[in-house]
């Protein structure tokens, strides 16, 4: 399993405008083959900080995700609203492991 964790920042005055765009990309991504989880969450203490959490079946599914039309549109949309400080990390996990 591939896990993607990260954060991005959106100017607080653009949060309401970007919400429907995030909802649209979340719905489209959750319908993709190999997507297990895809979520954005606004930080409680820092309103311009958006947390990203994703789970993918494998690296092939994640790579295919970046080639979809909705991701290309999302890249253009988010640029218009000043998204900045994008910090994303990708991890490989043994989904059967327990902590």
C-alpha positions as CSV (number, residue, x, y, z in Angstrom):
1,X,0.0,0.0,0.0
2,X,1.2,3.5,-0.7
3,X,0.4,6.3,1.8
4,X,0.6,10.0,0.9
5,X,0.7,12.5,3.7
6,X,1.2,16.2,3.3
7,X,0.0,19.8,3.7
8,X,-0.6,22.8,1.6
9,X,-1.5,26.4,2.4
10,X,-4.3,28.4,1.0
11,X,-4.7,32.1,1.8
12,X,-7.5,32.2,4.4
13,X,-9.5,34.6,2.3
14,X,-9.7,31.9,-0.4
15,X,-10.7,28.9,1.8
16,X,-14.4,29.2,1.0
17,X,-13.7,29.5,-2.7
18,X,-11.4,26.5,-2.9
19,X,-13.8,24.2,-0.8
20,X,-16.0,23.2,-3.8
21,X,-13.0,22.5,-5.9
22,X,-11.5,20.2,-3.2
23,X,-14.8,18.4,-2.9
24,X,-14.9,17.8,-6.7
25,X,-11.4,16.4,-6.9
26,X,-12.0,14.2,-3.8
27,X,-15.1,12.7,-5.3
28,X,-13.4,12.0,-8.6
29,X,-10.3,10.6,-7.0
30,X,-12.2,8.3,-4.7
31,X,-13.8,6.7,-7.9
32,X,-10.4,5.9,-9.3
33,X,-9.1,2.3,-9.5
34,X,-6.7,1.7,-6.7
35,X,-7.7,4.7,-4.5
36,X,-8.4,3.5,-0.9
37,X,-8.6,6.9,0.8
38,X,-8.3,10.5,-0.3
39,X,-9.1,13.3,2.1
40,X,-8.4,17.0,2.8
41,X,-8.9,18.6,6.2
42,X,-8.6,22.2,7.4
43,X,-6.4,22.5,10.4
44,X,-8.2,23.6,13.6
45,X,-5.5,25.9,14.9
46,X,-4.1,27.2,11.5
47,X,-7.0,28.0,9.1
48,X,-4.9,28.4,6.0
49,X,-3.3,24.9,6.5
50,X,-4.9,22.0,4.7
51,X,-3.9,18.4,5.6
52,X,-3.8,15.7,2.9
53,X,-4.1,12.0,3.6
54,X,-4.2,9.4,0.8
55,X,-4.0,5.6,0.6
56,X,-3.4,3.8,-2.7
57,X,-3.3,0.1,-3.7
58,X,0.1,0.5,-5.3
59,X,2.5,3.0,-6.9
60,X,1.0,2.3,-10.4
61,X,-2.4,3.5,-9.1
62,X,-0.9,6.7,-7.7
63,X,1.0,7.4,-10.9
64,X,-2.1,6.9,-12.9
65,X,-3.9,9.4,-10.6
66,X,-1.6,12.2,-11.6
67,X,-2.5,11.6,-15.3
68,X,-6.3,12.0,-14.8
69,X,-8.2,15.0,-16.3
70,X,-9.5,16.0,-12.9
71,X,-6.0,16.2,-11.5
72,X,-4.9,18.4,-14.4
73,X,-7.9,20.6,-13.9
74,X,-7.2,20.7,-10.1
75,X,-3.7,21.9,-10.7
76,X,-5.0,24.8,-12.7
77,X,-7.8,25.7,-10.3
78,X,-5.7,25.7,-7.2
79,X,-3.1,27.9,-8.8
80,X,-5.7,30.6,-9.3
81,X,-6.4,30.7,-5.6
82,X,-2.9,31.1,-4.3
83,X,-2.2,27.6,-3.0
84,X,1.4,27.6,-1.6
85,X,3.9,25.7,0.6
86,X,3.0,22.3,-0.8
87,X,4.7,19.6,1.3
88,X,3.9,16.0,0.2
89,X,5.6,12.8,1.3
90,X,5.0,9.3,-0.1
91,X,5.5,6.2,2.0
92,X,5.2,2.5,1.2
93,X,3.5,0.4,3.9
94,X,2.9,-3.2,4.7
95,X,-0.9,-3.1,5.0
96,X,-0.9,-6.2,7.2
97,X,1.4,-4.8,9.8
98,X,0.0,-3.9,13.2
99,X,1.5,-1.5,15.7
